[in-house]
Amino acid sequence: MPLSPLKIKTNVVKRIYKEHIGYGKEAETQQKRIDKLIASGADEYDVRKQKEVLDETLMMIPDVKKRLASAYQELQNQLENGENDDIDEVQEAQIVISEIAVLN
């Protein structure tokens, strides 16, 4: 049985949200790595390279936020259109929307 459009949109929102969380954690970990390098008196080149990695991660966050907002809106629209037969899928979509709304 193929996935319904609601199920697909719900899964897209979940995936992008996980990606969003992942970039946030990666940025935090990278900043700690940089702080340790600086505290240990590491070579300036190494510190600069790690800052470049952090900058690349930080550049991805606005894109992920934009994609998440778009997917979230599409999921909300799909729910509001009310063309969804499967009550379990509707409930799952509502849970995902409410969890992300609380966290953002």
Backbone torsions as a table, in degrees:
resi	resn	phi	psi	omega
1	MET	NA	126.4	179.9
2	PRO	-68.7	153.6	178.2
3	LEU	-70.8	143.8	178.0
4	SER	-75.8	157.7	176.9
5	PRO	-56.8	-36.1	178.6
6	LEU	-64.3	-45.0	180.0
7	LYS	-62.8	-42.2	179.5
8	ILE	-61.9	-48.2	-179.1
9	LYS	-64.2	-37.8	177.0
10	THR	-61.8	-45.8	-179.8
11	ASN	-65.7	-35.8	178.0
12	VAL	-63.6	-45.5	179.6
13	VAL	-62.0	-43.9	178.9
14	LYS	-59.6	-45.7	-177.5
15	ARG	-64.2	-46.6	-178.9
16	ILE	-66.4	-36.3	178.5
17	TYR	-64.2	-41.9	176.6
18	LYS	-61.4	-40.0	177.8
19	GLU	-62.1	-43.7	178.3
20	HIS	-58.7	-47.5	178.3
21	ILE	-62.4	-42.0	-179.1
22	GLY	-60.5	-43.7	178.8
23	TYR	-65.4	-37.9	177.7
24	GLY	-62.1	-44.7	179.0
25	LYS	-66.2	-40.9	179.7
26	GLU	-61.9	-42.4	179.1
27	ALA	-63.2	-41.4	179.4
28	GLU	-64.1	-45.4	179.3
29	THR	-62.6	-42.7	-179.3
30	GLN	-64.5	-39.6	179.0
31	GLN	-64.1	-40.4	177.4
32	LYS	-62.8	-40.4	178.7
33	ARG	-61.6	-43.3	179.8
34	ILE	-64.3	-45.1	179.1
35	ASP	-58.9	-40.9	178.1
36	LYS	-64.6	-42.8	179.4
37	LEU	-61.1	-44.5	-179.6
38	ILE	-64.7	-44.9	-178.9
39	ALA	-63.0	-33.1	-178.5
40	SER	-87.9	2.3	178.3
41	GLY	72.2	33.9	-178.3
42	ALA	-64.7	161.6	179.1
43	ASP	-58.2	138.8	-177.7
44	GLU	-58.5	-35.3	178.8
45	TYR	-60.9	-45.1	-180.0
46	ASP	-63.0	-41.8	179.2
47	VAL	-63.3	-45.4	-179.0
48	ARG	-61.5	-42.6	179.0
49	LYS	-62.0	-41.3	179.7
50	GLN	-68.5	-33.1	176.1
51	LYS	-67.3	-34.7	176.5
52	GLU	-63.6	-40.7	177.4
53	VAL	-62.5	-43.3	178.0
54	LEU	-62.2	-43.6	179.5
55	ASP	-60.8	-40.2	178.2
56	GLU	-62.5	-42.2	178.1
57	THR	-63.6	-45.9	-178.5
58	LEU	-64.1	-30.8	178.6
59	MET	-69.0	-25.0	-178.7
60	MET	-78.4	-25.7	-173.8
61	ILE	-60.9	-47.0	178.9
62	PRO	-60.4	-37.4	178.4
63	ASP	-63.7	-44.7	-179.9
64	VAL	-64.9	-40.6	178.5
65	LYS	-61.6	-41.3	-179.6
66	LYS	-65.7	-43.7	178.7
67	ARG	-65.9	-38.0	178.4
68	LEU	-64.6	-44.6	179.9
69	ALA	-61.2	-40.9	179.7
70	SER	-66.0	-48.0	-179.6
71	ALA	-64.5	-38.4	178.2
72	TYR	-61.2	-45.7	-179.9
73	GLN	-64.4	-41.3	178.3
74	GLU	-62.2	-40.4	178.8
75	LEU	-65.9	-43.5	177.0
76	GLN	-59.5	-44.9	179.3
77	ASN	-60.7	-42.1	179.6
78	GLN	-61.5	-41.6	178.2
79	LEU	-65.4	-43.0	-176.7
80	GLU	-68.1	-28.5	178.8
81	ASN	-67.9	-21.5	173.6
82	GLY	65.0	24.8	179.7
83	GLU	-94.4	29.5	-171.8
84	ASN	-109.2	119.0	-176.6
85	ASP	-85.1	-34.2	-172.7
86	ASP	-85.1	111.5	-176.7
87	ILE	-63.6	-33.9	178.7
88	ASP	-64.2	-41.0	178.6
89	GLU	-66.7	-39.3	178.1
90	VAL	-62.9	-45.3	180.0
91	GLN	-63.8	-42.8	179.2
92	GLU	-61.8	-44.0	179.1
93	ALA	-62.1	-41.9	179.3
94	GLN	-64.5	-38.7	178.2
95	ILE	-64.2	-46.8	180.0
96	VAL	-59.8	-44.9	179.8
97	ILE	-62.3	-45.0	-177.2
98	SER	-68.5	-38.0	179.0
99	GLU	-65.2	-43.5	-178.1
100	ILE	-71.9	-36.6	177.8
101	ALA	-61.3	-38.6	179.6
102	VAL	-69.5	-37.8	-174.3
103	LEU	-81.4	-18.8	-177.0
104	ASN	-95.2	NA	NA
